[in-house]
Amino acid sequence: MEVPWAESRGRVDVNRAWHRRERLKEFWECIDEASARQLFKDWYFSATHSQLAPVIKAAKMLKRHFENSITYASYIKQFC
């Protein structure tokens, strides 16, 4: 037996995950390190409170590598 709301619930979850993905893209557009750190802090809070297991897992992985991402972003902005 199928649950009638299961399909629409799946769409909502995809929409919520997609929104967090798009919000994280703004990290690469930050003009300085302080704004990048604040954006990530806000995004991380949102992601870890999303109740979406794949998003939470990805957020924790990105946090482990965050300092490397800051270094890379600084390097790109310096030479572009």
N, C-alpha and C positions, 0 to 999 in steps of 0.2 A: 504494500500500500504506500503510495506516495503522499507526502505531506504537501498540501497546496502552497504553503508559503516558502518551502525550501528553495525553490528556484529564485524567487524574488530576494530572499535572504542572501543567497549566493551573489547576486548582482550588487547588493548593498555592500557586501564585504569586498568585492572587487573594486567598487567605486571608492571605498574608504582606503584601501591599499594603494590604489592609483593616485589618489590625492596626496598621500604621504610621499610617494615616489616623486611626484611633480614638485612638491615643496622642497624636497632634498636637492633637486637640481639647482635651486637658487644658491646653494652653497658655493658653487663654482663662479657665481656672478658677484659675490661679495667683494667689496673694494678694499677691505682691510681685514686683518686677522681678528680684531675684536668683534666685528660684525659677523664674521664667519663662525666664531666660537659661540656667539649668542644664538645665531640661527640654528646651529647644530644642537645646542642645549635645548631650545624650544622644540625642535623636531624630535629629538630623542625622547623627551617627555611625552609628546603626543604619540609617538610610535610605541613606546613601552606601555602606554595606557590604552592602546587601541583594542585590546583583547583579540588581536589577530596573531596567532602563533607564528606564521612565517615572517610577519613584519617585526615582531618582537625579536625573533632570532636574528634577522638581518640587522636590526638596530644595535644589538649587543655586539655583533661582529664588527660593524662599522665603528663602534665606540672603541673597541680594542685597537683599531688601526687609525684612530682619529688624528693622532699627532703626525703620522706619516702623510695623511691627507692634507693637513695644514702645510707641511713642508712642501709637498708637491704643488699645491695651489700657489704658494708664495713664489716658487721657482717659475711657474708658468707666467705669472703676472710680471715678474722681473724681466723676462726675456721676450715677451710678446708685445 
